[in-house]
Amino acid sequence: MIKAELEVREMNSMERVLKALNHEEADRVPVYPLLAGVSRHLIGVNCKEWSTDAELCVKGLLKAKEDFDLDCIVTLIDLSLECDAWGQELVYPDNEPAHPNYKNQVIATEDDYDKIQYVDYRNSERMMMHIEVCRRLVEEAKGEYPVIAFVFGPLGILSMLRNQEEMYVDCIEQPETVYAATGRISQTLKDYCHAIMETGVQGIMFDTLFASGSIMSKEMWDELEGDWIEELSNQVREDGGLVMIHNCGGNIYFDAQIKRMQPAAISFLYPPDDCADLAETKEKYGDVTTLIGAVAPTTVTVGSPESIDAECRGNIDAMAKGGGFMLATGCELISPDAFAGARQMVEIAKTYGVYQH
């Protein structure tokens, strides 16, 4: 794809992204290297400060949006945010995302699953902080660009409350117990997602980490999370929002997730389990959902300018035709070493990613 010779009116980010979601060609490919927690470096605070203070979190995300001219903000704070509602003790390193205290998890034994009941999201400091972040970002956006909230799926939250290795054993030996606990988590998430949508965000991006061949079988994922993620997706649509997916796992299950969630877009790093490459992904799913990705964070962080250029152009060549595509990293960028590569990504979208009309 080359820059059009004809002068085309430049769209704002909201117009550009909506075109992509409608599977139409905009002025150019929308772009957003996923700069979330790393935005703290732009405002000079540590990870704990950024991820626990709504004002600082918003300041960092807005600084990244402005400095890099991103077409979208996704509110990925960390994957431990929601488990706070069930009383999980967290560890807050200065330079890494928060994570559970693995020596003191809420579900220490298989008999502890009954501790996971419906809870009021309003009793979670971190959920309430995220809602405030969404509200402030929407106010700042003024309708000029989309704000998409990021929510970990119910099975993912359960994995923050239970040692992952032991949870995998539980999934095999007592799937009914895991299914029931995931369902109770989901009931809290329904209320939480409703409150998020009331802030005015354009949609919610669910992280469905376990819906990938690198973690569990398609049948197991569908059995344990499918019903609940379908309910959550329907809730978001009832509230007038877009349903999106983020999954950076290998061999992810586009087909099973599309059947359950009917997503407007899927953010991914690797082609799905039934496609050999990105071109086949576009051919098979490009008319069904908008494709977001799939530039490797390692390429952007440590790759040469030539390798970044080649990967971004390859993504555009494979998936941009006809719209329904946004150029993004397939997962979060975590080091300020990625800033130069992120700027290069945006520049490639603005030049090589221009649609010819």
Helices and strands as residue ranges (DSSP letters): H 13-21, E 31-32, G 37-39, H 40-43, H 47-52, H 54-68, E 73-74, G 82-86, E 90-91, E 99-100, G 110-115, G 121-123, H 125-141, E 147-152, H 154-161, H 164-173, H 175-197, E 203-207, H 218-221, I 222-226, H 227-238, E 242-247, H 254-261, E 265-268, H 278-285, E 290-295, H 297-302, H 305-319, E 325-329, G 336-338, H 339-351
